């Protein structure tokens, strides 16, 4: 069967691929066959590059495919409990026994969130996350009844990875290589545990300096690396008129809507797919299934039009999966116009309607909300007011921005003089317009935003997002308020991350303070936590990642642990850097942190490392200035007043300052 690959090398950090199989006549009104001249013209305009890129969470579609293969073989049933296939899986919350395999693949398991600690490493192969995963979640609770609602869950796909290994008797890497990639001819799809040439992996940069190859260690949820050609081959599994390594029943199951719950919490999921009826193709009554992926280093998007035997893959080492999605859409729309007569569709870019009285039942929505942001809703003089308190993109607890919204007879609330989303998620794009809906499911209240956005003034996209859910009337104990008030503005530094962890790049420490707007909550780096005890916190809302935090004090030092795997230590752990000393990682393997004093500030230094480890140098705001991970010809680093330096490595690794 003929297959066309259109691969465009756009820049040093971006690749796009387009797969077209012969279009079935039932898919639309076919145009005349493309002439050889037309095909060669397309090819002459495009060049190709075969670098391997991390595909991030597109790995979830591969994991789901592996599970469905085992379903086809009668070795797994989607609606059977996970514990039936993985006896070692236990949790502190007895409801874990109700989690089924399907719930893992449609994000409705109720697991708290994601094991982010040591999940992205530079230049190192480390499978400790795989080995510790079951122990990691064994002490955790669930955030919801299994199957209650779908909210994105990386940990669910780590469990699916372990099921694949247990049932097949193969490692995850060997299974997907032998049973998925080799049959498809996808020879350049790997994980960190594959036999590969590191020179084939696409370069990435931090602070404009070359980094070692980046690897995601949680394989089942985001650890696959691939090429656009291999992604295009993989996409053919889900096409209508192509031989598939899955049964037609499993393919249909994969790409049908599977999101649990009756409203509001997250995407239009399939099994492993983010959206099984994606924009803009749904405006033409064309089904499009898509999955994006983002890691610390790479970004990707795979979009498939099953009935039209088409797909587009985009991978990059800059940007985002959102940008990749726009490119994939443009490729596919061009291909559709090249092969099929698309009807004219009027593009909607606004939420229209006439202002009318706000229905009385909406007054019940007044209250405090948390999700993608923390805010309150109140109603006055036929207007809804949204007062924004904090967002995960801001590290401040000082935000207090009020938006006035008008209710339209179309069912939307609109803000005429400002933009809520652009405040919450400031990115390089222009939101054309947004409309808010108030939704209820049982006794749950939620605010959903739908929006049309124009990226770079060119491509328009439509999305919906559950902005937040209404919080219960939580009251913290007086002793807890006192304990956490004493921790206002206190910094906690990464303690036991792998010496090549991306955690040192973006968030070397956390800090917070009691909310200015509701003193029952603590705000850490823009995220709201309920003060559940004198030494415990829990992030709130119905959302993707719920994190529980606990503090243990040893002597005069506080140690903070989070359910996302990160461990921190209070700032009292730090001492002043002495450039006349050498520093050695102790038997506990903990990262050693030091303050840069006035006497050392403003000087240059070089650091020799004996053993396996890295140093990281920060300014006074925690922004990374230099690291031994960077390609650095001079090997000297500038020390900034009130900054920090971290030494991370294996036990016994020695750092000698020159």
Protein Blocks (a to p, Z undefined) as FASTA:
>chain_A
ZZddddddfblmbccddddddddfkloccdddddfklmmmmmmmpccdfbdcdekjmlmm
mmmmmmmmmmmnopacfkbcfklmmmmlccfblklmmpcfklmmnopnopabbafehkbc
ghiacfklmmmmmmmmmmpccfbdehkaccddfklmmmmmmmmmmmnopafklmmmmmmm
mmnopakbccfkbccdfklpccddeehiacdddddfblmlomcccdfklmmmmmmmmpmk
bccfbdfklmmmmmpcfbecjklmmccddehiabfcdcfklmnopacdddddddfkbccd
ddddfknopacddddfehjfklmmmmmmmmmmmmmmmmoccddddddfbdcdddddddfk
lmmmgccdddjbccddddeehiacdddfbdfkbcbfkbccdddddddfkopacdfkbcfk
lmmmgcddddfbdcdddddehjaccddddddddehhlaccdddddfbacdddddddfklm
mmmmmmgoiacddfkbcfkbfklmmmmbccddddfkbckbcceehiacddfbfkbccded
jdfbdcddddddehjbccdddfkopacddfklpccddfkbccdddfkopacdddddfklg
opacddddedjdddddddfkopafbdfkbccfklpacddehiacdddddehiacddZZ
